[in-house]
Amino acid sequence: MTERRAPDDVRPRIDQFLSESGLARRTSKVVPLTGDASDRRYFRVLMAGEPSQVLAVHPESIVFDTLPFVNVCKLLSEMPLPVPAILGHSDELGIIVLQDLGDVTLQAHLGASSPAEHAALYRQAVSYIETLQRRGRELESAEYVPYGIAFDVEKLTWELQFFVKHFLEAYRGAALSAASREALTRELALIAEELAAEPRVLCHRDYHSRNLMLHEGNLHIIDFQDARMGPDTYDLVSLLRDSYVDFTNQQVEELIAFFLALRRGTDGEDAEFRRRFDLMALQRNLKALGTFGFQTTSRGNTVYIQYIPRTLNYARANLTRYDRFGRLQELLAEHVDELR
């Protein structure tokens, strides 16, 4: 997280919380932080001689016990996986106090890491996915929100249509004919239906280099409130076909093999898993392009434009690799030259 100017409308709530919780007399400074794409705002509370804490400030009052973030945090802690500890909250003021994991994401750290450290961190990240899936099966309970929602046909289709609307049409200005739209919808539906039919495991849902924080030498997981059931390739795809990071083919192959070895206790290639990995990657990358288009055209947030070329390269690689995507590639390439 990095600093930005504090919005004036939440500061009275922060001051009230600090006063009522007894933190005010120990606080030396409150620093605004950049957050995620949600409507939450984040602030670091600096305290002399004590670890800093982070305040997650919601736009209005909350019911702490019903928040998906709180529910999933409890589930991941049970596994256990490293997530920020919840240190306190105020329902009335809409504030949750979190352990401060610092500012260094996995993405930010990669530029300063050696090849050996880079490899070790990614093996750690992959091992977390195996733990999430294995312990997720063992801890399955209606008590936890993620077990009641899934990447079903409706959700996967919505994400692919989000790509059509916000990237293809809004960002690239594509004017689809009725026939092209019908054909594209049919091709995308085949992807959604196949992915939705796969056996489901617990998924983080947004598991990439910006949602892994390096703290005291180990990765910690954040932004997990949208966890749900989905294909066993989903989180691995999010990590290894990350729009924010470049990988060599060798790195991807080695990390897939590492994941399969953890899961099965054996090493080696698995052609069927790789086929499913690539199918999931295509859906996930198209969805990411939709998000980047939406942020740019609807939100005026141009920071994501820099990640579009890498994501298009990922998508093109999979469209080209499999004959089954020939018609889809033809339809998309008509409007997106990079996918030819």
KEKE-3310 file (N, C-alpha, C; in steps of 0.2 Angstrom, whole numbers, plus 5000, padded with zeros to 4 digits):
npx = (5004:5002:5004:4991:4981:4971:4954:4942:4929:4929:4937:4932:4925:4936:4943:4934:4933:4947:4947:4937:4941:4953:4965:4969:4977:4989:4992:5002:5002:4990:4989:4984:4981:4983:4970:4960:4950:4938:4924:4930:4941:4957:4968:4984:4988:5000:5010:5019:5033:5025:5018:5012:4995:4981:4967:4952:4940:4923:4910:4899:4889:4892:4888:4897:4899:4892:4900:4907:4921:4926:4920:4927:4940:4941:4939:4951:4960:4959:4965:4979:4981:4991:4985:4979:4978:4963:4960:4951:4935:4922:4905:4895:4903:4908:4921:4935:4949:4965:4979:4995:5002:5012:5019:5024:5020:5019:5021:5028:5040:5046:5055:5066:5071:5081:5084:5083:5076:5064:5059:5057:5048:5037:5035:5031:5019:5011:5011:5002:4990:4988:4986:4974:4965:4965:4963:4952:4942:4942:4937:4924:4909:4892:4893:4902:4903:4909:4906:4894:4893:4897:4908:4898:4888:4881:4889:4901:4898:4893:4905:4912:4904:4905:4918:4915:4907:4914:4927:4929:4918:4916:4930:4938:4930:4922:4910:4898:4890:4873:4874:4888:4888:4879:4886:4898:4893:4889:4901:4908:4899:4901:4914:4911:4902:4909:4919:4911:4906:4916:4924:4922:4933:4939:4941:4952:4949:4954:4968:4983:4999:4997:4989:4996:5005:5022:5028:5038:5047:5038:5025:5008:4991:4979:4963:4953:4939:4930:4930:4926:4918:4925:4934:4949:4959:4958:4964:4978:4979:4976:4988:4999:4996:4996:4991:5000:5013:5027:5031:5042:5040:5046:5046:5032:5029:5036:5031:5018:5020:5025:5014:5006:5013:5013:5000:4997:5008:5017:5028:5029:5022:5006:4995:4981:4977:4984:4978:4965:4970:4974:4962:4955:4963:4961:4948:4949:4958:4952:4941:4949:4953:4941:4938:4949:4946:4933:4938:4945:4936:4924:4927:4937:4950:4965:4976:4977:4979:4992:4993:4986:4992:5001:4991:4983:4992:4993:4980:4980:4990:4984:4972:4978:4984:4975:4965:4951:4948:4947:4937:4932:4944:4944:4933:4936:4948:4944:4941:4951:4967:4978:4975:4976)
npy = (4994:5012:5029:5042:5057:5060:5057:5069:5066:5054:5055:5061:5049:5040:5047:5047:5033:5030:5037:5031:5018:5018:5020:5032:5039:5033:5035:5041:5046:5046:5038:5040:5026:5019:5008:4994:4990:4992:5000:5002:5011:5014:5015:5018:5017:5024:5020:5025:5015:5003:4990:4996:4998:4994:5002:4997:5006:5006:5012:5014:5010:4993:4976:4966:4952:4947:4949:4944:4945:4943:4931:4922:4925:4919:4905:4903:4905:4894:4884:4880:4896:4910:4925:4942:4947:4950:4964:4971:4980:4991:4992:5002:5013:5008:5002:4991:4984:4979:4968:4975:4972:4978:4986:4979:4970:4954:4956:4969:4966:4957:4963:4966:4954:4939:4927:4914:4917:4922:4911:4903:4910:4909:4895:4894:4902:4893:4882:4886:4886:4873:4869:4877:4870:4857:4857:4865:4856:4847:4856:4859:4867:4873:4884:4892:4905:4904:4890:4890:4897:4898:4896:4895:4891:4903:4913:4912:4915:4928:4935:4933:4939:4952:4955:4956:4967:4978:4978:4973:4980:4993:4998:4994:4998:4990:4986:4975:4964:4957:4943:4940:4943:4933:4922:4923:4923:4910:4903:4907:4903:4889:4888:4892:4883:4871:4873:4876:4863:4856:4847:4854:4865:4874:4891:4905:4916:4928:4927:4933:4942:4954:4952:4945:4948:4952:4948:4949:4940:4930:4925:4933:4931:4942:4951:4941:4940:4937:4923:4907:4892:4882:4878:4867:4872:4886:4896:4893:4897:4911:4915:4911:4915:4929:4945:4955:4951:4944:4928:4915:4901:4889:4892:4892:4879:4872:4876:4872:4858:4857:4860:4849:4838:4841:4839:4826:4819:4814:4817:4826:4828:4832:4830:4832:4840:4851:4855:4859:4869:4879:4881:4887:4898:4905:4910:4917:4927:4934:4939:4947:4957:4963:4969:4978:4986:4991:4998:5008:5015:5017:5021:5030:5026:5025:5017:5003:5001:4998:4985:4978:4973:4962:4953:4951:4944:4932:4927:4926:4916:4904:4904:4901:4889:4879:4870:4870:4882:4890:4896:4905:4913:4919:4927:4936:4942:4949:4961:4964:4966:4961:4948:4940)
npz = (5000:4997:5000:5000:4998:5012:5013:5018:5023:5031:5041:5054:5059:5060:5070:5081:5083:5086:5098:5106:5107:5114:5107:5103:5112:5111:5098:5085:5072:5058:5043:5026:5015:4999:4992:4988:4973:4979:4988:5001:5012:5017:5031:5039:5056:5065:5079:5093:5098:5096:5086:5070:5065:5054:5048:5041:5033:5030:5019:5026:5041:5048:5050:5059:5061:5050:5039:5023:5022:5036:5039:5029:5033:5045:5041:5033:5043:5050:5043:5044:5035:5031:5035:5037:5054:5063:5073:5080:5080:5074:5073:5072:5067:5056:5054:5053:5062:5057:5057:5052:5037:5030:5016:5005:4991:4983:4969:4969:4975:4967:4958:4965:4969:4969:4957:4963:4975:4970:4964:4975:4983:4974:4974:4987:4986:4978:4986:4995:4988:4986:5000:5003:4994:4999:5013:5012:5008:5019:5029:5025:5027:5030:5038:5033:5021:5007:5003:4999:4987:4969:4955:4943:4928:4926:4932:4926:4913:4914:4917:4905:4896:4901:4897:4883:4883:4890:4886:4872:4865:4872:4875:4864:4854:4846:4834:4834:4823:4822:4819:4822:4835:4840:4836:4844:4857:4857:4856:4868:4877:4877:4883:4896:4900:4900:4910:4921:4924:4929:4943:4959:4969:4984:4981:4981:4972:4968:4966:4965:4961:4967:4978:4987:5001:5006:5021:5035:5029:5024:5013:5014:5013:5006:5002:5001:5002:4992:4990:4984:4977:4964:4949:4950:4944:4945:4954:4952:4939:4941:4947:4939:4927:4928:4925:4929:4930:4922:4915:4911:4900:4905:4919:4922:4918:4927:4940:4939:4938:4951:4959:4955:4960:4974:4976:4973:4977:4968:4954:4938:4922:4917:4906:4904:4915:4911:4899:4905:4913:4903:4897:4908:4910:4898:4900:4912:4908:4898:4906:4914:4905:4902:4914:4915:4904:4908:4920:4913:4904:4910:4923:4922:4925:4921:4924:4922:4909:4905:4907:4898:4886:4890:4895:4883:4876:4883:4881:4867:4865:4870:4862:4850:4852:4853:4842:4844:4847:4836:4829:4838:4840:4827:4827:4837:4833:4823:4828:4837:4834:4840:4843:4832)
capx = (5000:5006:5001:4988:4978:4965:4947:4940:4923:4929:4942:4929:4924:4942:4945:4930:4935:4953:4946:4933:4945:4959:4971:4971:4983:4995:4993:5007:5000:4986:4992:4980:4984:4979:4967:4959:4945:4931:4923:4933:4946:4962:4973:4988:4989:5006:5010:5026:5035:5021:5017:5006:4989:4977:4960:4948:4934:4918:4907:4893:4890:4893:4887:4904:4898:4889:4904:4911:4928:4927:4919:4932:4946:4940:4940:4958:4964:4958:4968:4979:4985:4993:4980:4980:4974:4958:4962:4945:4930:4916:4899:4892:4907:4910:4928:4939:4956:4969:4986:4998:5007:5017:5018:5027:5017:5024:5023:5033:5046:5050:5060:5072:5073:5086:5080:5082:5071:5058:5057:5055:5042:5031:5033:5027:5012:5008:5009:4996:4984:4986:4983:4967:4960:4965:4960:4945:4938:4941:4933:4918:4903:4888:4895:4907:4900:4912:4904:4887:4893:4902:4909:4893:4888:4879:4894:4907:4895:4893:4911:4914:4900:4908:4923:4912:4904:4918:4933:4928:4914:4918:4937:4940:4925:4919:4902:4896:4884:4869:4877:4894:4887:4877:4892:4903:4890:4889:4908:4909:4895:4905:4919:4908:4898:4914:4922:4906:4905:4922:4923:4924:4937:4938:4946:4952:4945:4958:4975:4989:5004:4995:4985:5000:5010:5028:5029:5043:5050:5033:5019:5002:4985:4974:4958:4950:4932:4925:4931:4920:4920:4927:4939:4955:4964:4957:4969:4984:4979:4977:4994:5004:4994:4995:4992:5005:5019:5029:5034:5044:5036:5049:5044:5025:5029:5039:5026:5012:5022:5026:5008:5003:5017:5010:4993:4997:5014:5021:5030:5028:5017:4999:4992:4974:4977:4987:4973:4960:4973:4974:4955:4953:4967:4958:4942:4951:4962:4946:4938:4953:4953:4934:4940:4953:4942:4929:4941:4947:4931:4918:4929:4942:4956:4969:4982:4977:4980:4999:4993:4982:4996:5003:4985:4981:4997:4991:4974:4982:4993:4979:4968:4982:4987:4970:4961:4944:4946:4948:4931:4933:4949:4942:4928:4939:4953:4941:4941:4957:4972:4983:4973:4976)
capy = (5000:5018:5035:5046:5062:5058:5060:5072:5064:5048:5057:5061:5043:5037:5050:5044:5026:5030:5039:5026:5011:5019:5020:5039:5042:5029:5036:5047:5048:5042:5039:5037:5021:5016:5002:4990:4993:4992:5006:5003:5015:5011:5020:5016:5020:5023:5021:5025:5009:4998:4989:5000:4994:4996:5003:4997:5010:5005:5018:5015:5005:4986:4970:4963:4945:4945:4951:4939:4945:4940:4924:4919:4925:4913:4899:4902:4904:4887:4879:4888:4900:4917:4931:4947:4946:4955:4966:4975:4983:4995:4991:5008:5017:5004:5001:4985:4985:4974:4968:4979:4968:4982:4989:4975:4965:4950:4960:4974:4963:4953:4967:4966:4947:4935:4921:4909:4920:4922:4904:4900:4913:4906:4889:4895:4904:4887:4877:4889:4884:4866:4869:4879:4865:4851:4859:4867:4850:4845:4860:4861:4868:4878:4890:4897:4908:4901:4884:4891:4901:4895:4898:4891:4894:4910:4918:4912:4918:4935:4937:4933:4945:4958:4956:4958:4974:4983:4978:4973:4986:5000:5000:4994:5001:4985:4986:4968:4962:4952:4936:4940:4943:4926:4917:4924:4921:4903:4901:4909:4898:4882:4888:4893:4876:4866:4875:4875:4856:4853:4846:4861:4865:4881:4895:4912:4920:4933:4925:4935:4945:4960:4950:4942:4952:4949:4951:4945:4934:4925:4928:4933:4932:4947:4952:4935:4940:4934:4916:4903:4885:4883:4873:4866:4876:4893:4900:4892:4901:4918:4916:4910:4919:4935:4951:4960:4948:4940:4921:4911:4895:4885:4894:4890:4872:4869:4877:4867:4851:4857:4859:4842:4834:4842:4836:4819:4815:4812:4823:4825:4832:4830:4834:4834:4846:4857:4857:4862:4875:4883:4883:4892:4904:4909:4913:4922:4933:4938:4942:4953:4962:4966:4973:4984:4990:4994:5003:5014:5018:5019:5024:5034:5024:5022:5013:4996:5000:4995:4977:4975:4969:4955:4949:4949:4939:4926:4925:4924:4910:4899:4903:4898:4882:4873:4870:4871:4890:4893:4901:4911:4918:4922:4932:4941:4945:4954:4968:4965:4964:4957:4941:4936)
capz = (5000:4996:5003:4996:5002:5016:5012:5024:5026:5035:5047:5060:5061:5063:5076:5086:5084:5090:5105:5110:5108:5118:5103:5102:5116:5108:5091:5083:5065:5054:5036:5021:5010:4993:4994:4982:4969:4982:4991:5007:5012:5022:5034:5044:5062:5068:5086:5096:5101:5095:5079:5067:5063:5048:5048:5035:5034:5026:5018:5031:5047:5046:5055:5058:5061:5043:5033:5020:5024:5042:5038:5026:5037:5050:5038:5031:5049:5053:5039:5044:5030:5034:5033:5042:5060:5064:5080:5083:5075:5077:5069:5071:5063:5050:5054:5056:5063:5054:5057:5047:5034:5027:5009:4999:4988:4979:4963:4970:4978:4962:4954:4969:4972:4965:4954:4968:4980:4966:4963:4982:4984:4970:4977:4993:4984:4975:4991:4999:4984:4988:5007:5002:4991:5003:5019:5011:5008:5026:5033:5022:5032:5029:5042:5029:5015:5001:5001:4996:4980:4965:4948:4939:4921:4926:4934:4921:4907:4915:4916:4898:4893:4904:4892:4877:4884:4892:4882:4865:4863:4875:4875:4857:4849:4841:4832:4832:4820:4826:4817:4825:4842:4841:4836:4849:4863:4857:4858:4875:4881:4877:4888:4903:4902:4902:4916:4927:4925:4932:4950:4962:4976:4987:4977:4983:4968:4965:4969:4961:4965:4971:4984:4992:5004:5009:5028:5039:5025:5021:5010:5017:5008:5007:4997:5000:5004:4987:4990:4982:4974:4957:4946:4954:4940:4945:4958:4949:4933:4943:4949:4934:4921:4931:4921:4932:4930:4916:4917:4906:4899:4910:4926:4922:4918:4934:4945:4938:4940:4958:4962:4955:4965:4981:4977:4971:4980:4963:4950:4931:4918:4917:4900:4905:4919:4907:4895:4909:4915:4898:4896:4913:4909:4893:4903:4917:4905:4895:4911:4916:4900:4903:4920:4913:4899:4913:4924:4909:4900:4915:4929:4920:4929:4915:4926:4920:4901:4904:4908:4893:4881:4892:4895:4876:4874:4886:4878:4860:4865:4871:4856:4845:4854:4852:4836:4846:4848:4829:4827:4843:4838:4821:4829:4841:4829:4818:4831:4841:4830:4844:4844:4826)
cpx = (5004:5001:4997:4984:4972:4959:4944:4933:4923:4933:4938:4927:4930:4944:4941:4932:4942:4952:4942:4937:4951:4965:4973:4977:4989:4997:4997:5005:4995:4987:4987:4984:4979:4976:4965:4953:4938:4930:4926:4939:4951:4967:4977:4989:4996:5006:5017:5028:5030:5020:5011:5000:4985:4970:4957:4941:4929:4914:4901:4894:4890:4890:4893:4903:4895:4894:4907:4918:4930:4926:4925:4939:4946:4942:4948:4962:4964:4962:4975:4983:4986:4989:4981:4975:4969:4958:4956:4941:4925:4910:4897:4896:4910:4918:4930:4946:4960:4976:4989:5003:5012:5014:5020:5023:5022:5026:5028:5040:5050:5055:5067:5074:5077:5081:5078:5076:5064:5055:5054:5049:5036:5030:5029:5019:5008:5006:5003:4989:4982:4983:4975:4963:4960:4961:4953:4940:4936:4937:4926:4912:4899:4889:4899:4903:4903:4909:4897:4887:4898:4903:4904:4893:4886:4885:4899:4904:4895:4900:4914:4910:4902:4914:4920:4910:4909:4925:4932:4924:4916:4925:4939:4936:4922:4912:4901:4890:4880:4872:4883:4893:4884:4882:4897:4900:4890:4896:4910:4905:4898:4910:4916:4905:4903:4917:4917:4905:4911:4921:4926:4928:4936:4943:4946:4948:4949:4966:4980:4994:5003:4991:4989:5005:5016:5029:5033:5045:5045:5028:5013:4997:4980:4968:4954:4942:4927:4927:4925:4922:4921:4932:4945:4961:4964:4962:4976:4985:4980:4984:4999:5002:4992:4996:4997:5012:5021:5032:5037:5040:5039:5046:5036:5025:5031:5034:5020:5014:5023:5019:5005:5007:5015:5004:4993:5003:5018:5023:5028:5023:5011:4995:4985:4973:4979:4982:4967:4963:4972:4967:4953:4957:4964:4952:4944:4954:4957:4943:4942:4953:4946:4935:4944:4950:4937:4932:4943:4941:4925:4921:4935:4949:4960:4975:4983:4978:4987:4999:4989:4987:4998:4997:4982:4986:4995:4985:4976:4985:4989:4974:4971:4983:4982:4966:4953:4942:4947:4943:4931:4938:4948:4938:4931:4944:4950:4941:4947:4963:4977:4981:4973:4982)
cpy = (5006:5024:5039:5051:5059:5061:5063:5069:5058:5050:5058:5054:5039:5040:5048:5037:5026:5032:5034:5019:5012:5020:5027:5041:5038:5031:5042:5050:5043:5043:5036:5032:5020:5010:4998:4993:4993:4999:5007:5008:5013:5016:5016:5020:5019:5025:5020:5018:5003:4996:4993:4995:4997:4997:5002:5000:5009:5011:5019:5010:4998:4982:4966:4955:4942:4946:4945:4939:4942:4933:4920:4919:4920:4907:4898:4902:4897:4882:4877:4890:4907:4922:4936:4946:4952:4957:4969:4977:4987:4995:4998:5013:5014:5003:4994:4986:4979:4974:4971:4974:4972:4984:4984:4969:4960:4953:4965:4971:4959:4957:4967:4959:4944:4930:4916:4911:4920:4916:4901:4904:4911:4899:4889:4897:4898:4883:4880:4887:4877:4865:4871:4874:4859:4852:4862:4861:4847:4849:4862:4861:4873:4884:4895:4899:4905:4895:4885:4895:4897:4898:4893:4894:4901:4915:4918:4916:4926:4938:4938:4939:4952:4960:4959:4966:4979:4983:4978:4979:4993:5002:5000:4996:4996:4986:4979:4967:4957:4945:4935:4939:4936:4921:4917:4922:4913:4900:4902:4904:4891:4882:4888:4886:4871:4867:4874:4868:4852:4852:4852:4860:4873:4885:4902:4917:4925:4932:4927:4939:4951:4958:4945:4947:4949:4952:4946:4939:4929:4929:4927:4934:4937:4946:4945:4934:4937:4927:4912:4896:4886:4878:4873:4870:4884:4897:4899:4897:4909:4919:4916:4913:4926:4941:4956:4957:4944:4933:4918:4904:4889:4886:4891:4882:4869:4870:4873:4860:4851:4856:4852:4837:4835:4839:4829:4815:4812:4818:4821:4829:4828:4834:4836:4840:4852:4860:4861:4869:4880:4886:4889:4898:4908:4913:4919:4928:4937:4942:4948:4958:4966:4971:4979:4989:4994:5000:5009:5018:5021:5022:5029:5033:5021:5018:5006:4995:4997:4987:4974:4971:4962:4951:4947:4944:4932:4923:4922:4917:4904:4898:4900:4891:4877:4875:4872:4878:4893:4898:4907:4916:4922:4928:4937:4945:4950:4961:4969:4962:4959:4950:4937:4931)
cpz = (5000:4999:4998:5001:5006:5014:5018:5027:5031:5041:5054:5063:5064:5069:5082:5088:5088:5097:5109:5111:5112:5114:5102:5106:5115:5101:5089:5076:5062:5047:5031:5017:5004:4994:4987:4978:4972:4985:4998:5006:5018:5025:5039:5050:5065:5075:5089:5100:5101:5088:5076:5066:5057:5049:5041:5036:5028:5025:5023:5037:5044:5052:5054:5057:5054:5037:5030:5022:5031:5042:5035:5029:5042:5047:5036:5037:5052:5049:5042:5038:5033:5031:5039:5048:5061:5072:5083:5077:5078:5072:5067:5066:5057:5049:5057:5056:5061:5056:5051:5043:5030:5020:5003:4997:4984:4972:4964:4972:4972:4958:4958:4971:4967:4962:4959:4973:4976:4965:4970:4984:4980:4972:4983:4991:4982:4981:4995:4995:4986:4995:5006:4999:4996:5010:5018:5010:5015:5030:5030:5027:5029:5033:5038:5022:5008:4998:4998:4989:4976:4958:4944:4932:4921:4927:4929:4915:4908:4915:4909:4894:4895:4899:4886:4878:4885:4889:4875:4862:4866:4874:4868:4852:4844:4840:4830:4829:4824:4825:4821:4833:4844:4841:4842:4856:4863:4859:4865:4879:4882:4883:4895:4905:4904:4909:4922:4928:4928:4940:4954:4969:4978:4983:4981:4979:4964:4967:4964:4965:4969:4977:4988:4994:5007:5016:5032:5036:5022:5018:5014:5012:5010:5002:4996:5001:4998:4986:4988:4979:4967:4955:4950:4950:4942:4948:4955:4943:4935:4945:4944:4927:4923:4926:4923:4932:4924:4919:4911:4906:4904:4917:4927:4923:4925:4939:4945:4940:4948:4962:4961:4959:4972:4981:4976:4975:4975:4958:4943:4928:4918:4912:4901:4909:4915:4902:4899:4911:4910:4896:4902:4912:4903:4896:4908:4913:4901:4900:4913:4911:4900:4909:4918:4908:4903:4917:4920:4906:4905:4921:4928:4924:4923:4918:4924:4912:4900:4904:4903:4888:4883:4893:4888:4874:4877:4882:4871:4860:4866:4865:4851:4846:4853:4846:4838:4847:4841:4828:4832:4842:4832:4823:4833:4837:4824:4821:4836:4837:4834:4845:4838:4826)
residu = (MET:THR:GLU:ARG:ARG:ALA:PRO:ASP:ASP:VAL:ARG:PRO:ARG:ILE:ASP:GLN:PHE:LEU:SER:GLU:SER:GLY:LEU:ALA:ARG:ARG:THR:SER:LYS:VAL:VAL:PRO:LEU:THR:GLY:ASP:ALA:SER:ASP:ARG:ARG:TYR:PHE:ARG:VAL:LEU:MET:ALA:GLY:GLU:PRO:SER:GLN:VAL:LEU:ALA:VAL:HIS:PRO:GLU:SER:ILE:VAL:PHE:ASP:THR:LEU:PRO:PHE:VAL:ASN:VAL:CYS:LYS:LEU:LEU:SER:GLU:MET:PRO:LEU:PRO:VAL:PRO:ALA:ILE:LEU:GLY:HIS:SER:ASP:GLU:LEU:GLY:ILE:ILE:VAL:LEU:GLN:ASP:LEU:GLY:ASP:VAL:THR:LEU:GLN:ALA:HIS:LEU:GLY:ALA:SER:SER:PRO:ALA:GLU:HIS:ALA:ALA:LEU:TYR:ARG:GLN:ALA:VAL:SER:TYR:ILE:GLU:THR:LEU:GLN:ARG:ARG:GLY:ARG:GLU:LEU:GLU:SER:ALA:GLU:TYR:VAL:PRO:TYR:GLY:ILE:ALA:PHE:ASP:VAL:GLU:LYS:LEU:THR:TRP:GLU:LEU:GLN:PHE:PHE:VAL:LYS:HIS:PHE:LEU:GLU:ALA:TYR:ARG:GLY:ALA:ALA:LEU:SER:ALA:ALA:SER:ARG:GLU:ALA:LEU:THR:ARG:GLU:LEU:ALA:LEU:ILE:ALA:GLU:GLU:LEU:ALA:ALA:GLU:PRO:ARG:VAL:LEU:CYS:HIS:ARG:ASP:TYR:HIS:SER:ARG:ASN:LEU:MET:LEU:HIS:GLU:GLY:ASN:LEU:HIS:ILE:ILE:ASP:PHE:GLN:ASP:ALA:ARG:MET:GLY:PRO:ASP:THR:TYR:ASP:LEU:VAL:SER:LEU:LEU:ARG:ASP:SER:TYR:VAL:ASP:PHE:THR:ASN:GLN:GLN:VAL:GLU:GLU:LEU:ILE:ALA:PHE:PHE:LEU:ALA:LEU:ARG:ARG:GLY:THR:ASP:GLY:GLU:ASP:ALA:GLU:PHE:ARG:ARG:ARG:PHE:ASP:LEU:MET:ALA:LEU:GLN:ARG:ASN:LEU:LYS:ALA:LEU:GLY:THR:PHE:GLY:PHE:GLN:THR:THR:SER:ARG:GLY:ASN:THR:VAL:TYR:ILE:GLN:TYR:ILE:PRO:ARG:THR:LEU:ASN:TYR:ALA:ARG:ALA:ASN:LEU:THR:ARG:TYR:ASP:ARG:PHE:GLY:ARG:LEU:GLN:GLU:LEU:LEU:ALA:GLU:HIS:VAL:ASP:GLU:LEU:ARG)
# end
